[in-house]
Amino acid sequence: MAQTEPALSIAWELLGEQRGNVQSYQLDTSFTSPTDSFSFELWDQDPAKLTGLDLQPVTLSLHGHQQLKGRVDVTECGGSDGSTIRCSGRDYIADLAECDVDPTVKLTKDMTLSAALLLAAGPCGIDTVVGDDEVMLRNIRTGVSIGGAQPGADFKQAKLEDYKPDDNERVLAFCQSLVARHGATVQPGTDRNQLAVAAPNYQQGAMCELRRLRDPVKSASNTIKNSSARRDLSGFPSFVLFVGKQGRVGKTRNPMKVEQPFAFSDGALDKHITDQLVTIERQLPADGPKSAPGLYRLFYRRDSDSKNEAQLMKAMLRAVAERFKDTLLYQCEVQGHLAPDGGVYAPDTMIKVHDEVCNVFETLWVEAVSHRYDSGPSTALTMRRVSSYVY
């Protein structure tokens, strides 16, 4: 039976008591956005209980499972008798997004990534840096242990290269710039004192399967209310070539390159995209006009920042992923907040999709989730193909 009562619970961390009854809410969580956001409307017959909520820290949970720790940024009240108030805000990472890096922050070459993050974010209350394998935020949010995941890379002990904050740079932007060099991103932890350094986990098992069947007889078993699939192949390349020079500036530097066809024939894209449509071999101008009828696009870049082939490969994969992610943007709406196999829908999870309407039959990575309640609970999911984001 579908849940009809609001599943959101609000812990007012400093007030220590409930403030009003939840009438509606929306929680937007995303792996790729800087901060998660929320809004909720409260009602109370005593309007005095709906005052003093500005900047209050809150912990928001769905079905008893923590979704985010945040702070109320905006309140809006009024109406006929002042018995309702709408609060909106963001998770605690927003504190870093609004705070500039102190000009006294100085990094050294031998400093670890973890130490640099603590130095920059310390004034905002961050005293711990953890890896994804230490917090497993997806398991906290879903409330289930998702199997099949491999231990994440330990980015925390990576050594810095020459880098310093720009004037007027925000703490979060500075921290994201640091971790991006090591193929990771900054994510919230499980408490306000934590920063998590993580990359998308594409090795985990699917938490559930969602279905949308065309057959009106079988459609009663559908778990997808509505959906859309956008396939944008306007910018994808067919062959990728990145070049650079190995070694440090000021010393002898040897040329290096990484090259590969873009993956069209290995099932990464729709089956109808074959060699007849795309030419995946490099076409040299000296060889004359190509004889193959397929589309040919060379993606060539000279990268002056990479110091070795591993860094050049990472730069290439990141650039290719930026184009690969647009090959499928799948969005759907489902009833409630709980997946068919159990657990609250959450970002950085995998879902197997069988959608005959949108012609999507593959396991996708969940980029963003929007939990909503008005007349009833629903969830909007944004999904991409595996490896759409490489940091």
C-alpha positions in Angstrom: 0.0 0.0 0.0 1.4 3.4 -1.0 2.4 5.7 1.8 0.0 8.7 2.1 1.4 10.5 5.2 4.5 12.7 5.0 7.6 10.5 5.4 9.9 13.5 6.3 11.0 13.9 9.8 12.9 17.1 10.9 15.3 17.1 13.8 15.9 20.7 15.1 19.4 20.2 16.4 19.5 23.2 18.7 15.8 23.7 19.4 15.3 20.1 20.5 11.6 19.8 19.7 9.2 19.5 16.8 8.1 22.7 15.2 4.7 22.3 13.4 3.3 19.5 11.3 4.8 18.9 7.9 2.4 19.8 5.1 4.6 19.5 2.1 8.3 19.1 1.2 10.9 18.7 -1.5 14.5 17.3 -1.0 16.9 17.6 -3.9 20.1 15.6 -3.6 22.6 15.3 -6.3 26.1 13.8 -6.7 27.1 16.5 -9.2 25.7 19.7 -7.7 27.8 21.6 -5.1 25.1 21.5 -2.4 21.9 19.6 -1.8 18.7 21.7 -1.1 15.4 21.3 0.7 12.1 23.1 1.4 9.2 22.2 3.6 6.0 23.8 4.8 5.0 23.6 8.4 1.6 24.2 10.1 0.9 24.9 13.8 -2.2 26.3 15.5 0.2 28.3 17.7 2.1 30.7 15.4 4.6 31.3 18.1 6.1 27.9 17.5 6.9 28.8 13.9 9.2 31.7 14.8 13.0 31.8 15.3 13.7 29.2 12.6 16.1 31.3 10.6 19.6 29.7 10.3 18.6 26.8 12.5 20.5 23.6 11.8 18.3 20.6 10.9 18.7 16.9 10.1 16.2 15.6 7.6 15.3 12.0 7.3 12.9 9.9 5.1 11.4 6.7 6.5 13.9 7.1 9.4 17.0 7.3 7.2 19.1 10.4 7.2 19.2 12.3 3.9 21.1 15.5 4.8 22.2 17.8 7.5 21.6 21.4 6.6 20.6 24.8 7.7 17.5 27.0 7.1 18.4 29.8 4.7 15.1 31.3 3.9 11.7 31.5 5.8 8.5 32.8 4.3 5.3 33.3 6.3 2.1 35.2 6.1 -1.3 34.0 4.8 -4.6 34.6 6.6 -3.5 33.8 10.1 0.2 33.1 10.2 -0.3 29.4 11.0 2.1 28.2 8.2 5.7 28.8 7.3 7.8 27.7 4.4 11.5 27.0 5.1 14.1 26.3 2.6 17.9 25.7 2.8 20.8 23.7 1.8 23.1 21.0 3.3 26.0 22.1 5.5 28.4 22.1 2.5 26.7 25.4 1.7 28.6 27.0 4.6 31.8 26.3 2.6 30.1 27.6 -0.6 29.4 31.0 1.0 32.7 31.4 2.8 35.9 32.8 1.2 39.2 31.2 1.7 41.2 33.0 4.4 44.1 34.9 2.8 46.5 33.3 5.3 46.0 29.8 3.8 49.3 28.6 2.4 49.8 25.1 1.0 53.1 23.3 0.7 54.2 20.8 -1.9 54.5 17.9 0.5 51.1 18.5 2.1 48.6 15.7 1.7 45.2 16.4 0.2 43.5 15.7 3.5 45.7 18.3 5.3 45.0 20.9 2.7 41.3 20.4 2.9 41.3 20.7 6.7 43.4 23.8 6.5 41.0 25.6 4.1 37.7 24.3 5.6 38.7 24.3 9.3 37.1 27.7 10.0 33.8 26.3 8.9 33.9 23.5 11.4 35.5 20.7 9.3 37.9 18.7 11.3 37.7 15.3 9.5 38.2 14.1 5.9 36.9 10.7 5.0 36.8 8.5 2.0 33.7 7.1 0.4 34.4 3.6 1.7 34.5 5.0 5.2 31.1 6.7 5.2 29.2 4.9 2.4 26.7 7.8 2.3 24.5 5.9 -0.2 23.9 3.2 2.4 23.0 5.8 5.0 20.5 7.5 2.7 19.0 4.3 1.3 19.0 2.4 4.6 20.2 -0.7 2.9 23.6 -2.2 2.3 24.2 -2.3 -1.4 26.4 -5.2 -2.4 29.0 -5.6 -5.1 30.9 -2.4 -4.4 34.6 -2.4 -4.5 36.6 -0.3 -1.9 37.1 3.2 -3.2 40.4 4.7 -3.9 42.1 6.5 -1.0 42.4 10.0 -2.3 43.1 11.5 1.1 46.8 10.8 1.3 47.6 12.0 -2.2 50.3 14.7 -2.3 49.7 18.1 -3.6 51.3 19.8 -6.5 51.9 23.5 -6.7 48.6 25.2 -6.0 47.3 28.2 -4.1 43.9 29.7 -3.7 42.9 32.7 -5.8 41.8 35.9 -4.2 38.1 36.0 -3.5 37.9 32.2 -4.0 35.2 30.4 -2.0 36.3 27.5 0.3 34.2 24.9 -1.6 35.4 25.9 -5.0 39.0 25.8 -3.7 38.5 22.3 -2.2 36.8 21.0 -5.4 39.7 22.3 -7.4 42.2 20.4 -5.2 40.4 17.1 -5.3 39.6 17.3 -9.0 43.3 17.0 -9.8 43.2 13.5 -8.2 40.0 12.3 -9.9 37.6 12.9 -7.1 35.0 15.3 -5.8 34.0 16.8 -2.4 30.8 15.3 -0.9 29.0 15.7 2.4 29.8 13.2 5.1 27.5 11.9 7.8 28.1 14.7 10.2 28.8 18.5 10.0 32.4 18.1 10.8 33.2 15.8 7.8 34.2 16.2 4.2 34.0 13.1 2.1 36.4 12.7 -0.9 34.8 10.4 -3.4 34.3 9.5 -7.0 31.2 7.9 -8.5 30.9 4.2 -7.7 30.1 2.3 -10.9 31.1 -1.1 -9.5 28.2 -1.5 -7.0 25.2 -3.7 -7.6 21.8 -2.4 -8.7 19.6 -1.5 -5.8 16.4 -2.3 -7.8 14.7 -2.7 -11.2 12.2 -0.2 -12.5 9.8 -1.1 -15.3 7.5 0.7 -17.8 5.7 -1.7 -20.1 3.7 -0.8 -23.2 1.2 -3.6 -23.0 -1.9 -2.2 -21.3 -2.6 -5.6 -19.7 0.8 -5.9 -18.2 1.2 -2.2 -17.4 -0.5 -2.7 -14.0 2.9 -4.0 -12.8 4.7 -0.8 -13.9 6.8 0.9 -11.3 7.5 4.0 -13.4 4.7 6.6 -13.6 6.2 8.6 -16.4 9.6 9.0 -18.1 11.6 10.6 -20.8 14.9 9.8 -22.5 17.0 12.5 -24.2 19.8 11.2 -26.5 22.1 14.0 -27.6 24.9 12.8 -30.0 25.7 16.3 -31.4 29.0 16.6 -29.7 30.4 13.1 -29.4 33.8 12.3 -31.1 34.6 9.1 -33.0 38.4 9.2 -32.2 40.2 10.8 -29.3 43.8 12.0 -29.3 45.5 13.8 -26.4 49.2 14.8 -26.5 51.5 16.5 -24.0 55.1 16.4 -22.7 56.3 14.2 -19.9 58.4 15.7 -17.0 58.7 19.0 -15.2 58.8 22.4 -16.7 62.4 23.6 -17.1 63.8 20.1 -17.6 64.0 17.8 -20.6 60.4 16.8 -21.5 59.6 13.9 -23.8 56.5 13.9 -26.0 53.6 11.6 -24.9 50.2 10.8 -26.3 47.1 8.7 -25.5 44.6 7.8 -28.2 41.6 5.5 -28.6 38.4 5.2 -30.6 35.3 6.4 -28.8 33.3 3.3 -27.6 30.5 2.8 -30.0 30.5 -0.9 -30.7 30.9 -2.4 -27.2 27.3 -1.9 -26.0 28.0 1.4 -24.4 25.6 3.1 -26.7 22.4 2.0 -28.5 22.9 -1.1 -30.7 21.9 0.6 -33.9 25.0 2.8 -33.7 27.5 0.6 -35.7 30.5 1.1 -37.9 28.1 1.9 -40.7 27.2 5.1 -38.9 30.5 5.9 -37.2 34.1 5.6 -38.3 36.1 4.7 -35.2 39.5 4.4 -36.9 41.7 7.5 -37.1 41.6 9.1 -40.5 44.9 10.8 -41.6 44.7 13.7 -44.0 47.7 12.3 -45.9 45.7 9.2 -46.8 43.2 11.2 -48.7 39.4 11.3 -48.4 37.9 8.4 -46.3 36.1 5.6 -48.1 34.0 4.6 -45.1 30.6 6.2 -45.1 30.4 6.6 -41.3 30.6 9.9 -39.4 34.2 10.9 -38.4 35.0 13.4 -35.7 38.5 13.8 -34.2 38.7 15.1 -30.7 42.3 16.4 -30.3 43.7 18.3 -27.4 47.2 19.4 -26.4 47.4 19.2 -22.6 50.2 21.3 -21.0 49.1 20.5 -17.3 49.6 16.7 -17.3 53.1 15.6 -16.2 53.0 11.9 -17.1 50.9 9.5 -19.2 48.7 8.5 -16.3 47.6 12.1 -15.8 47.2 12.6 -19.5 44.9 9.5 -19.6 42.9 10.8 -16.7 42.5 14.2 -18.4 41.4 12.5 -21.6 38.8 10.2 -19.9 37.4 13.2 -18.0 37.0 15.2 -21.2 35.4 12.2 -23.1 33.0 11.6 -20.2 31.8 15.2 -20.5 30.6 14.3 -24.0 29.5 10.8 -23.2 27.1 11.8 -20.5 24.9 13.6 -23.0 24.3 10.4 -25.0 21.5 9.5 -22.5 19.7 11.6 -20.0 17.0 9.5 -18.5 14.4 11.0 -16.1 11.5 9.3 -14.5 8.9 9.7 -11.7 8.0 6.9 -9.3 5.4 6.6 -6.6 6.7 7.1 -3.0 10.3 7.2 -1.8 11.0 3.5 -1.4 12.4 1.3 -4.2 10.6 -1.9 -5.0 13.3 -4.0 -3.5 13.6 -1.8 -0.4 15.6 1.3 0.5 15.1 5.0 -0.1 16.1 6.2 -3.6 19.5 8.1 -3.4 22.2 9.5 -5.6 25.3 7.5 -6.6 23.3 4.2 -6.7 22.6 1.9 -9.7 19.2 1.1 -11.0 18.3 -1.4 -13.7 15.8 0.1 -16.1 13.3 -1.7 -18.4 11.4 1.0 -20.2 9.6 0.0 -23.4 8.2 3.5 -23.9 11.6 5.2 -24.0 13.5 2.2 -25.3 15.9 2.1 -22.4 17.1 -1.4 -21.3 20.3 -1.0 -19.2 21.6 -0.4 -15.7 22.0 3.3 -15.1 23.8 5.5 -12.5 21.6 7.8 -10.4 22.9 11.3 -10.6 20.2 13.2 -8.7 17.0 12.5 -6.7 14.1 14.8 -5.9 11.8 13.5 -3.1 8.5 15.4 -3.1 5.3 15.4 -1.0 2.2 17.5 -1.7 -1.0 15.5 -2.0 1.2 12.3 -1.8 4.8 11.1 -1.9 6.7 10.8 -5.2 10.3 10.7 -6.4 11.9 12.1 -9.5 15.1 10.4 -10.6 17.8 11.7 -13.0 20.0 8.9 -14.4 23.0 8.6 -16.7 25.0 5.9 -18.3 27.7 4.3 -16.4 31.0 6.3 -16.6 29.2 9.4 -17.6 31.1 11.3 -14.9 34.8 10.8 -14.5 36.6 13.2 -12.1 
